[in-house]
Structures are given as C-alpha cells and as structure tokens.
Amino acid sequence: MIAALTAIVVRGGFCAALAWILWRLHFGPAVVFIAALAGLLLARPLLDLAIAIWQAMRRANWRELEGRHYAFKGRTVHVVEDVDYQRWVRLADIRAIAGFTASDAALQVTYPAGWRLLGRPPLPHLSDEALLAHIAKERTPEAVRLRQWIEREIVFPARRERERHGIRLDGLDFRASD
C-alpha cells in the first residue's frame, strides 16, 4: 500500500509541476494534454491502492474467523475446538443439512463421550469422531456427501493436529460397525 501511495504522490507531483510550468510559460492549452498524461500515469497506482485497501478490509473483517469458518455448500457449520484439538460440531447445523432424525437423548446414550452441551445458551454438540461415526450410518446421497466433507474438512485435520501434538483420546472408538 505504501508503494502505491508513493507512486501516486511522485507521479501526481510530476504532472502538477509540469502543468504549472506550462501554465507559467503561457502554454495553457497544453494543460489538457497534461491531464491525459496524469490519467495514464496514475491509473495503475490508483488500482493498486484500491486493491490493497480492499484486501486490508477483507483481512480485518475475517480475522476473528480465520481458520475456524466451516461451510458445507454455503451453509455455515459451527465448530468449536477444545484444548485437546478435538472439534465439536453443533448438531442443529448438521440436522439442517443432512436431516437425520436421531434425538439428542439417543445421541447422548449412543456417544456418551462424544456428546456435550457447549456455548451460551448451551446447545448440543457432537465430537468430530462421533459425528463421523453417526453420519456414516445415514444412507441418503446428501448424507454421503456431508460425510465426505466432514471427514476431509473437520475430522482429518483434527486427527493430524492431535498426532502432531502427541495427544491420544482414549475411550473414543466410534468407528461404525457395518
């Protein structure tokens, strides 16, 4: 951004000085050509400045969600990561996408170590591994695509992060038994 501003100041100053000199030498009509020259000289730096401002605004706008925003086909999925790098996915978001009908009580009984109430107000969440095991039981085409997305975007990176930090989650064997 500094380079673009510098180019604008230098090129604009050059054009202004040239216009002033031509005006003082009584070449008034030549100032029109200086305006065209200024347009040619300032076009690229102004575009560079506009792009730099847009990128800075975009970074500032998305900074708090950087690396934590998950969306499946344009639908936001709320994911919370705990200190053990285990990711917890809000059930309401998954139900809105896949439409599975298992109740919270049934999921709590089926996945006791993989079900929690998180947030304010407390909402039911499933751990990444429990969600993958549960969604593997669904057979609709949308659920199959969702399962692939969950595995690729949520579960696999979480597993690699836990492996990298040497964290082993015991008692969380939710593998589907088909």
Secondary structure, DSSP 4 states (H G I P E B T S, - for coil): -HHHHHHHHHHHHHHHHHHHHHHHTT-TTHHHHHHHHHHHHHHHHHHHHHHHHHHHHHHHHHGGGTTT-EEETTEEE-EEE-TTS-EEEEHHHHHHHH-----HHHHHHH-TTSEEEETTTTEEEEEHHHHHHHHTT--SHHHHHHHHHHIIIIIHHHHHHHHHHT---TT-------
